[in-house]
Amino acid sequence: MGFLNWWRSSPAPAPEPAPEPQGQNNYLLIVLDSCRFDSLLAAKPKHLLKLGPLEKRWSYASWTAPAHYNLLMGLLPHTSPTHVFASEHYKQEYLRYNERLGTRQPIEFKHLLPHLYLPTLLKHQLGYTTHALVSMPVLNPSTLLNRDFDSYRLMPRHNDMAAMVEQLRFDPDRPSFYLLNVGETHYPYALPDEDPSAWPHISGVNGVLKRLDEGKEEGIPFFSAAQLEELRQRQIESVRYLDGVFEQLFDLVPKNTYITVTADHGELFGEGGYFGHGPIHHEKVLEVPFIEGKIR
């Protein structure tokens, strides 16, 4: 038998036995895609803030894919302390995972080595089941992000956190980790029951991939102040809607569930002449909300 025939016919290796669970808490990392800090502040959520106080933090990246890679390295949006060495800041941030996970043994940066990937640590060292439900196609299951997840799904619609909540399942014998990438706060800032024909249609945003593929260059008029304000209000309204979904989530999750809610990056609504996010260098595209706490 040739080597290739042997390789094709050989049985798949048996999965490694799951380690004894080391964490006491389920952990949910919920990312409100593109949500600005001041959009969440303006929405005045009632239920979301039951988790804890709202903080202003800064993302490590200005676009969805690299920002999520940082998040899954365990690098949550950061504060900006002065007179502190970066290494000490990272040390303290990673030590926070002891509280989030309720681990019996302290978790430090060295425990993420050599992979530097939170799902790997959770699954192979701490005995977690690992799951992801994502809204944005740039995070689809074929990307490099899908590593050491027991399940990883791109949702049928980009703007339906309630459908994600319906799919959450928690193993009674071991803690669960979930990444939820929530799309209601991403352009076009649409709620799930909204008719797509009512979504704002912006030349140059809708169809941008088609233009790139065809190699066409054409002038794209920028938005009026009224259009930009309408878009900002749509994001604020999406946060108000999601606050009700968080109420449902809090009622569903088991006790001893720790939840971090943040954003992968912010959004520009005309500041400095910018709209959106991506190849933009501006404070507001890195400024994000940060809330976390435990459901008891």
C-alpha positions in Angstrom: 0.0 0.0 0.0 1.4 3.4 -1.0 1.9 6.1 1.7 -0.9 8.2 0.3 -3.4 5.3 0.3 -2.4 4.5 3.9 -2.8 8.1 4.9 -6.2 8.3 3.4 -7.5 5.1 4.9 -5.9 5.4 8.3 -8.4 6.2 11.1 -8.4 9.7 12.6 -6.5 10.0 15.8 -8.7 9.7 18.9 -9.4 13.0 20.5 -7.5 13.9 23.6 -9.4 13.4 26.8 -10.6 16.7 28.2 -8.7 17.8 31.3 -10.3 18.1 34.7 -12.1 21.5 34.8 -10.0 24.1 36.5 -12.5 27.0 36.3 -15.6 27.5 38.3 -17.2 30.1 36.1 -18.7 30.0 32.6 -17.2 32.9 30.6 -18.9 34.9 27.9 -17.0 37.4 25.9 -19.5 39.6 24.0 -18.3 42.0 21.4 -20.6 44.7 20.2 -19.1 45.2 16.7 -18.1 48.8 16.0 -19.9 50.2 19.1 -18.5 53.5 20.2 -18.1 54.2 23.9 -20.3 57.3 23.7 -23.0 55.5 21.7 -23.4 53.1 24.6 -23.3 55.9 27.1 -26.0 57.9 25.2 -28.3 54.8 25.0 -28.5 54.7 28.9 -29.0 51.0 29.1 -30.8 49.7 32.2 -29.9 46.0 32.2 -26.4 46.0 30.8 -25.0 48.1 33.5 -26.2 45.6 36.1 -23.0 43.7 35.3 -20.8 46.6 36.5 -19.7 50.1 35.8 -19.1 51.4 32.3 -15.4 52.0 31.5 -13.9 53.8 28.6 -11.1 51.7 27.1 -9.1 51.5 23.9 -8.9 48.7 21.3 -5.6 47.3 20.0 -6.9 47.5 16.5 -9.3 49.6 14.3 -10.8 46.8 12.3 -12.9 43.7 13.1 -10.5 40.8 12.2 -7.3 42.0 13.8 -9.2 43.3 16.8 -10.8 39.8 17.4 -7.4 38.2 17.1 -6.2 40.4 19.9 -9.3 39.6 22.0 -8.7 35.9 21.6 -5.1 36.3 22.6 -6.6 37.4 25.9 -5.8 41.1 25.2 -9.0 42.9 26.1 -9.3 46.6 25.4 -6.9 48.4 27.5 -6.7 51.4 29.9 -4.0 53.9 29.3 -2.0 54.2 32.5 1.0 56.5 32.8 4.4 55.7 34.4 3.8 51.9 34.0 5.9 49.5 32.0 3.9 47.7 29.3 5.0 44.3 30.7 3.5 45.1 34.1 0.3 46.3 32.5 0.0 43.0 30.6 0.8 41.0 33.7 -2.0 42.7 35.6 -4.5 42.3 32.8 -3.8 38.5 32.4 -4.2 38.1 36.2 -7.8 39.4 35.9 -8.6 36.1 34.2 -8.4 34.4 37.6 -11.5 36.4 38.6 -13.2 35.9 35.3 -12.8 32.2 35.2 -12.8 31.5 38.9 -9.7 29.3 38.6 -8.3 27.3 41.4 -4.7 27.9 40.4 -3.5 31.4 39.4 -3.5 32.1 35.6 -0.6 34.1 34.3 0.8 35.1 30.9 3.1 32.1 30.9 0.1 29.7 30.9 -0.8 31.0 27.4 2.6 30.0 26.0 3.5 29.0 23.4 0.2 29.4 21.5 -0.9 32.8 23.0 -4.5 31.8 22.3 -7.2 32.0 24.9 -9.4 29.2 23.5 -6.4 26.8 23.5 -5.7 27.6 27.2 -9.4 27.2 28.1 -9.9 23.9 26.2 -6.7 22.1 26.6 -5.5 23.2 30.1 -8.6 24.4 31.9 -11.2 21.9 30.7 -13.6 24.4 29.1 -16.0 23.7 26.2 -15.3 26.5 23.7 -17.9 28.0 21.3 -18.2 31.0 19.0 -21.2 32.6 17.4 -20.2 35.4 15.0 -22.1 37.9 12.9 -19.4 39.3 10.6 -18.3 37.3 7.5 -14.7 38.4 8.0 -14.8 36.1 11.1 -16.3 33.1 9.3 -15.3 29.6 10.4 -12.7 29.2 7.6 -10.5 32.0 9.1 -7.5 31.4 11.4 -9.6 32.5 14.4 -11.4 29.1 14.3 -8.8 27.2 16.4 -9.6 25.1 19.4 -13.3 25.8 19.3 -15.7 22.9 19.9 -18.2 24.8 17.8 -17.9 27.9 15.6 -20.8 29.3 13.6 -21.4 32.3 11.4 -25.0 33.4 12.0 -27.4 33.5 9.1 -28.1 37.1 9.8 -25.6 39.8 10.8 -27.9 41.5 13.2 -29.7 39.0 15.5 -28.1 38.6 19.0 -31.4 37.2 20.2 -30.9 34.2 17.9 -27.5 33.7 19.5 -28.9 33.7 23.0 -31.4 31.0 21.9 -28.4 28.8 20.9 -26.5 29.0 24.1 -26.0 25.7 25.9 -24.1 25.1 29.1 -22.5 21.7 30.1 -23.4 20.8 33.7 -20.1 18.9 34.1 -17.6 21.5 32.8 -17.6 25.3 32.3 -18.3 26.9 28.9 -16.6 29.7 27.1 -18.6 31.6 24.4 -17.4 34.3 22.0 -20.4 36.3 20.7 -19.7 38.8 17.9 -22.9 41.0 17.8 -23.7 42.8 14.6 -26.6 45.1 15.4 -24.1 47.9 16.3 -22.3 47.5 13.0 -23.3 49.4 9.9 -26.1 49.7 8.8 -27.0 49.6 12.6 -30.2 47.6 11.8 -32.5 45.8 14.2 -33.5 42.2 13.3 -37.2 43.1 12.6 -36.3 46.0 10.3 -37.1 45.8 6.6 -33.8 45.7 4.7 -35.3 48.1 2.2 -35.4 50.7 5.0 -31.7 50.4 5.7 -29.5 53.4 4.8 -28.0 52.9 1.4 -24.7 54.7 1.2 -22.8 54.8 -2.1 -19.3 53.6 -1.7 -20.0 51.4 1.4 -22.6 49.2 -0.2 -20.9 47.5 -3.1 -17.3 48.5 -2.2 -16.1 44.9 -2.7 -17.6 44.8 -6.2 -15.8 48.0 -7.1 -12.5 46.7 -5.8 -12.9 43.4 -7.7 -13.6 45.3 -10.9 -10.8 47.8 -10.4 -13.0 50.8 -10.9 -12.2 54.1 -9.4 -14.9 56.7 -9.0 -15.6 59.7 -6.9 -17.7 59.0 -3.9 -19.4 62.0 -2.3 -19.1 62.3 1.5 -22.1 62.4 3.7 -24.0 65.4 4.9 -24.0 66.3 8.6 -27.7 65.2 8.7 -26.8 61.7 7.3 -24.0 61.3 9.7 -26.2 62.2 12.7 -28.9 59.8 11.5 -26.3 57.0 11.4 -25.0 57.8 14.8 -28.6 57.8 16.2 -29.1 54.4 14.6 -26.2 52.9 16.5 -27.5 54.4 19.7 -30.9 52.9 19.1 -29.3 49.5 18.4 -27.7 49.6 21.8 -31.1 50.4 23.4 -32.6 47.4 21.6 -29.7 45.1 22.7 -30.2 46.1 26.3 -33.5 44.1 26.2 -31.6 41.1 24.7 -29.1 41.3 27.6 -32.0 41.1 30.0 -33.0 37.8 28.4 -29.4 36.6 28.4 -29.0 37.3 32.2 -32.1 35.3 32.9 -30.8 32.4 30.8 -27.2 31.9 31.9 -26.4 29.7 34.9 -25.1 31.1 38.2 -21.4 31.6 38.3 -21.3 33.0 34.8 -18.8 35.9 34.2 -19.6 38.2 31.3 -17.3 40.7 29.6 -19.1 43.2 27.2 -16.9 45.4 25.0 -16.4 46.4 21.3 -13.7 45.4 18.8 -13.3 49.0 17.8 -15.2 52.3 17.6 -16.8 54.1 14.7 -16.4 57.6 13.1 -19.5 59.7 12.4 -17.8 62.6 10.7 -15.1 63.5 13.3 -12.0 64.6 11.4 -13.8 64.0 8.1 -14.0 60.3 8.6 -16.8 57.7 8.5 -16.7 54.2 9.7 -13.5 52.3 10.8 -10.6 50.5 9.3 -7.6 52.4 7.8 -8.3 55.4 10.0 -6.1 56.9 12.7 -8.4 58.7 15.1 -9.1 58.4 18.8 -12.8 57.6 18.3 -12.1 54.6 16.2 -10.2 53.0 19.1 -12.4 54.2 22.0 -14.7 51.4 23.1 -17.0 50.6 26.0 -16.0 48.0 28.6 -18.3 46.4 31.2 -17.9 43.1 33.0 -19.2 41.3 36.0 -20.5 38.0 37.3 -24.1 36.6 37.3 -24.5 35.1 40.7 
